[in-house]
């Protein structure tokens, strides 16, 4: 649900009353997908002592797909019902769905507005869109169902276990992707009639941008299925590893204390926290602590941690306290880490909640393809894939691979050091869109310049080390800043200004389309400037000597 404070408590009571009247053994999992109203607190106040109700919170609005994936991780039942929180589709549909599941030996029963026995009252334009979208879905995927988007679906648990972990779409085409994966696994999907009285304000949640993004997400699912064969890849078993989360403290401020509290509030039961820093942070829950000066190099900090004997987990998770998790962190990682050839996984970073306009702008600049090139997966959801580097925040590593060797002594960045350890252990690094941490991004121009400068400099030094010392693994991404500068230089030298103008016009139009007029223009200016700044620092870093001088 999202911003439903006016009715979420009352609707939850209606569901409890309805299911109780059927004599069912049930639980209700409410997922707050980044609400900015008082919904979450109202639910905690009303149901904190009710064992039938679990209230889970995402700190950002990811979309329906992510919310349902989150809810699944906390579900314990053999049958799982997805139900929209507005209750336009009544929970009283459940007995009919259960009967259909039993009589037709169905693995999934989905409500369908287009079922011949359905009784629906909703706008004509939505009927046209539903029929049009059904036709496209039928053409692209051949799914044996007419309506994929209705907000009530009943699943057998084992069906979701083999399908949900492969789902990437978090918003507009989530249902299509989920049902396609289930269909490809030869499970029986059956449509059921519903009664629907559309009561939302005309046009609610539907505009050109929503329709456009829905079609883009739908064709992206087709591309992953037909071209990449992405949904055919295997997953490991859902093992419940014991995790040691190693957190690096640098500022000992209020943000770090709150971040530590959120790491301690992860609902996964099997983990420990080891804090590395100059001082302990005051929290209610206890944790392991290693006192280390902030001026000590990352290599020495890591060596100190590994030699301490405090790590009890099979898997080590690294992060700095400029980041924090949500409550589902750790739940899905076991499915990936149980793969034999995998040594480390990481995900992507998103903006923390309640931020200023400038911090949001700097976050959007930081995640832009025009600045990160083919490394932009570090800031957004992409397909599960093998990669050559990962973010430090949220980096999962199998403990046995963390062996420091003499050749690492000149390594500057700890994430590059850990990557070298994994590769030397003949294992691979993988990116997963299911691993997310919220991070504090630069909040002023000084922090942004320092962040861009240090990132560009460290990557150029890493490239020199690969070329001159044969350390690390080369990837094409190392050449992108050079190619960008060459593109600008050729354009100016040969007078191909129209090519440069077209390039920057493309950036401007894309920013305006996705972010609106004000934010789009500001983003365009900052993205264009920092791309040039990053590339120049990267170039100058290529001429630095080992002492850091030009």
N, C-alpha and C positions, 0 to 999 in steps of 0.2 A: 504494500500500500504506500501511497504518497500523499501527504498533507490531507489526511482524512479525519482530523480531530472532531469535526462536527458529528460524525456518525460511527467511527471505528469501534468505540466501546459498545454502543448499542448493537451494532451488527455482530460483534463477537458474542454477545449474550444471546442473540437470536440463533446463531449457529450452535452454541452449547445446548440451548433449549431444544432445538430441532433434533440434533443427534442423540441427546439423552432420551428423547421420547421414543426413539427406535431401539433403545436398549443396547446401543453399540459400545464397544470398548474403543475409545478414540482419544486423540490429542489434537490440539490446535496450535499451529505454528504461525505466528504473525511476523512478517518480515517488513521492517520499516526501511524503505529504499531511499534514505537520505531526506526524509521530511524536514522542513524548516519550521513547521508549526509545532504544536504541543502534543501531537498524537502519541509519540513514544512514552512520554511521561504520564499521560492519562492512562495508557494501558498498564504501565508498571504499577501505578497507584491502585488500579482496579483489580488486577489479576496477579499481583506478585505472590500471593499466598494460594493461588489456585494451581494445583498440580496438573490440570488438564491443558494449561495454556503456557506456551513458551513465546517470549517476545525477543526477537533478534533485530539488531540494528546495523545497517550499512551507513557509513559516515559520508557517503556521497551517493547521488542518484545515478546508478548504473543502468537501470532499466529492468523490465519485467523478467527477462531471461536470467540475469544475474541474481535477482531476488528469489526466483524459484530454485535456482541451483543452491543458493544459500540455505533456503528452507529445507531442501532435501537432506543436506548434511546433518541436520538435527532431527530428522524424522526417524521414528523407530518402528512404524507400522508395516505390515505386509502389503497393505493397499494404501496408496497415496492419492489424495484428491487435490487438484489445483482448482482454486475457487477465487474469483475476483472479489475484492473486499467490499465493493459497492453493493453486492448482493442483488444486482439486477437479475442475476440468475440465482434462483433460490436454492439453498442447501437441501430443500425437500426433493430435489431431483435425484438424490443419492440412491434411494431404494430401487428406482427404475434402472439406474446405471448398474447397480449390483446385480440385478436380475438379468440384464442383458449380458453382463460379463460372464455370469454362470451359464446361462442358456446357450450362448454362442461361443463358449470357450475363448473369450476375448482376452488379450493381454492388455489392451487399452480400449477404453470407451470414451469417445469425445462427443460433446454436445455439438449439434449442427443446426444452424438457422435455416439451412436449405433442405433439411430432411422433410419428406412429404407430410409427416405427422406433426411437425413443429407448429406452434402457435406464436407468431412473432408480430410485434408492433414497433417498427423502427423506421426511420426516414427512408424515403424512396432512393435518395442519392446513395445511401449506404448499401441498399440492396444491389444497386448497379455496380458499386465498387466491389462488393463481395463476389458477385457473379464474374466480373472481369478478372479479379485476382484469382478466383478458382480456376478459370480457364488457363491463365498463365502458369499456375502451379501444376495443373494437369499436363500441360504441354512440356514443361521443363523436367518434371520429376516422375510423372505417371502415378502419383499417389492415389490409392483407391478410396479417397474421401473427398467430399464436396466442400466442406467448411473446416478450415484449420485454425481459425482465429477466435472462435467462441471461448469465453472465459470460464469453462468448466470441463475438466478432464479427469478421468480416473485411470490410474496405472497400477499394475502389479510392480512391487518393489524391484524385483530382479530385472525388469525391463528398463527402469530408470538407471539402474547400476551399470548397465552396459551401454547406455546412450548419453546420459547427461554429462559425463566427464568429457565427451568429445564435442559438446556444443560450445560454440564460440560466440554466436550472436547474443548480445545482451539486451537488445531493445526490440527492433521492429520486425524481424523475421525469425524470432526465437522458435515459435511453434512449428514453422516449416522445417527448420533444421532438426529439431528434436524428433518430429514424426518421420522425417526422411531417414534418420539413423535407425529408428525403430523398424521401419519398413525394410531397410536393407538387411536387418538382422532377422528377417522373415517372421516377424511377430504379427499377431492378428489384431488389426485395428478396426473397430466397429463404430459407426456413427449412431447417435441416439437423438431422438426428438427432444426439443426443449420448449419451454414457455418463456418468452422474453417480452417485457414491456419497456422499451427504451425510454429512460426518464431524464437522461443528461441533457444539458443545454445544447441546442442545435449547433452542430459544428464542433462540439467538444473534442479536443484531442485530435482534430483532423484538419490539416492544412496542407498546402502544397509541399512544404518541406518534409512533413511526416510521410506523405504519399511517396515523395521522391526517395527518401531514405529507406522506406520499406522495399521499394523496387530495387534499389542498389544492394541492400542486404540480401534480398532474395536471389539476385543474379550472382552475388558473391558465394552464396551457398551452392548454387549450380556449378560455379567455377571450382570450388573446393571438391565437389563430388565428382564431376565429370573429367576435369583436367588434372587436378592434383591427386585424386583418389585419396583424399585426406581422411575420409571416414572409414576407410578400410584398414587403417593402421591399428596395431594391437595396443592394448593397455595392460599394465601389470595388475596384480591383485591388489585389493584395497588393504594393504598392510598397515597396522597401527604401530608405527615406529615410536621410539622414545627420542625426543628432540632436546638438544642442548642449544638454547638461544643465547648467543654471545652478543652483548650490546656494548657499544663504545660510547662513553659519555665524554663530552668535550666542554660544555658550557655550564653544566650544573644549574640550569635555570628552570623556570616554571614549565616551559614547553617540554623539556627533557623529563621532568618529574611526571607530567601528565602522560607522556609517551610511554614511560616505564610502567605506569599504572595500566595502560591499555594492553601492553604486552602481558602483564600479569593477569589480565581479565579474559584472555583467550579461553574459550570454553572447551577446547580439546584437553583431555585429561592427562596426557603423558608427556610432560615436558618440564624442563628446569630453565632458570634464567641465571646467567653469569654476567655481571656488570663489570666492565673494565673502565677505570677512570681514576681521577685524583681523589675524589671524595664519594662517599656513599650518598645516595639520594633517599630522602625520607619517603617511605611508603608503608601502607598497612601490612602488606604481605612481605615475607622474608625472601631473600635471594642470596646467591653466592656473589662475593665481591673480591676483585683483584685490584689492588692499588697500583696504578701505573701513571707516571707523569705524562702530561699531554704533549710534551715536546719530544717524546721518544718516537722514533720512526715506526711506521706500521709493521715492518718486518719484525722488529724487536718486540712490539706489543703482541703480535701473533705468536711468536716463539715463546714468550712468557706465558701466554694462555695455554698453549699446547703442552708446555712442560710443567704446568701447575698440578696436573693430576685431578683437576676438578671436573673435567668433562665426562659425564656419565652416559650421554646419549649415543645412539647408533648414527644419528644424523646431526650435523652441526649447522645451525642457522646463524648467519651474520647480519648485523644491521647497526647503523648509527642511530642515536636517539634524536636525530632530526626527522625521524620517520616513526610511524606506528601502524599497527594492524587493526583489522576489525575482528569480530568474535569468531569468524569461520576460518581464520588463518590456521594453517597446519592440517585442516581436515582432508583436503583433496590431494595433498602432496604424496601420500603413500602409494597411490595408484601409479604414479610416475616413477618414484624412487625405487620401486620394486623391479623395474626393468634392469636387466643384467648389464647392458653396455653403458648405462648412465652413471656418471660420476657426480654431476652437479646440475641443479636446475635453478632458474631464477625467473622472475616475472617482470612486471612493469610497475611504474610509480605513477600515482595520481595526486592531485592537489588535495591538501588537507581542507577540512571544512572551515567556514567563517573566515575568509581571507579578504584582503583589500583588492581593489580593482587592479592596482599595479602588480601585485603578486600573481593574480590570475593571468595578466598579460605576460609576465615573465615565464610562467609555467607553460602557456601556450606557445611561446617562442621556443622554449627549451625542448618541447616535444615535437616541434615542426620538422617535417622531412627536409626542409630547405636548410636546416642547421645540422640535423643528425644524419641526413642521407639514409643509407640502408641500416643504420642503427636505431632508427626511430621506434623499433619494437620495444625498446627499453621504457617507453612512455605511453604505449597504447596496446590494445589487444590485437594480436595477429595469430596465425596458426601455430600450433605446437611444432617446433622445429629444432634441428641441431644448429648451434651457433658457436662462435669463437670467443665471445665475451659476454658478460652479464653484469647487471648492476650489483654493487656490493650490498645495498639494502635489500634484504629478502633473498640472499644467496644461500641455498641449501647444498651441503657437501657431505658425502659419505666420509665418516670419520677416518677410516683407514687410509684415505688418500692424502690426509693432511700431514705430510712429511717434509720438513724443511731441509733443503740441500744447500751445499756451499755455493752453487751457481746462482742461487737466488739473492745473494747478498746485496746486489746493486738495484734490486727491484724497488720502484718508487711507490706504486699503487697496489694496495692489498688485494683488490679484485683481480689484477693481472697476475699477481703472485699465486693466488689460489687457482686461477685458470691453468697456469703452468703446472701446478701440482697434479691437477686432474688429468691433463694431457700426458704428463710423464707417467701417470698410473695406468695408461692405456684405456682411459675412459673418456666419455664425451660430455660436453656441456649442452644442455637443452633449455630452450625458452618455453614457458608454459603461460598461457593467458589466464590461468586459474590462480596464479600467485600474484597478489596485489598488496602493495603497501602504500599508505598515505605519507606524503613527504612535505616538509616545509621547503618551499622554493624561495629564491631571492626576493626580498621585500623592498629593496631600493636599488638605485642605479649602481652604487658602489658594490653591493653584494653581487649584482648581476655581472658587472665587469670582472670582478674577481673570479666568479664561477666560470665564465666563458674563458678567461685567460688561463686558469689552471687546467681546465679540461683540454684546451687546444694544445697547451705546452706539453702536458703529460702524454698525449697521444702522439705528438710528433717525436718526442723522445723515445716512445715505445717503438715507433717505426724505425728509428735509427738503430735501436738495439737489435731489431729483427734483421736488418740488412747487414750491419757491421759485425755484430757479435753472434749472429745465428741463434738468437734466443727468441722464443715465442713463435706465434703462427701468423703468417701474413694473410691479410684479406684485402679485397678490392676497396673496402671502405677507407683504408688508409690513404688512398690516392684521391679521394673525392675533393678535398679542399684544394689540392693542386689543380685538378681539372677545372674546378669552378673559376679559379683565378686565371687560368689559361683561356677559358671561355670569354671572360671579361676583356682580357688583354687583346685577344684576336679580334673581338668585336670592335674595340676602339681603334686598333692599328689599321684594320682594313675598312673601317667606316661602316661596319654592319650594325649600325645603331638600331635598326628595326628589329633585329634578332634579340638584342638586349631589352628593348622596349617591350617586345612580345613576352619575354620571360617574366619581367616584372609586372606586366599587365595581368599575366596568368596568376601570379601570386596575389595581386590585389583583388581580382574577381573571386578567387577561391576564398579569400579571407572575408570578403563582403557577403558571400553567399552563406557561409557557415556561421558567421558571428555577427552579422548585422553591420549597420553603417558606422557607428562610433567605434565599437570594438574592432571592427574589421580594418578601418583605416589605421588605427594605432598599431594593430598587429602587423600590418603591412610595413609600416615605417620601421618598427623595431626588428622585424624578421630580416628585412633587407639590410639594415645596418649591421646587425650582429652576425649575419652570415659572412659579410665582408670582413668584419673584425676578427671573427674566429679563424677564417682562412689565412689572414695575414699573420696572426700570432702563430698559427700552425707552420707557416712558411718560415718565419723568423726562428722558431724553435728548432728547425732542421739544422741551423747553423750554430746552435749552442754547443759549447764543449761540456765535458763532464762536470765542471765546476759551476755550470749554469751561466757562463758568460758567452757573449757573442764574439 
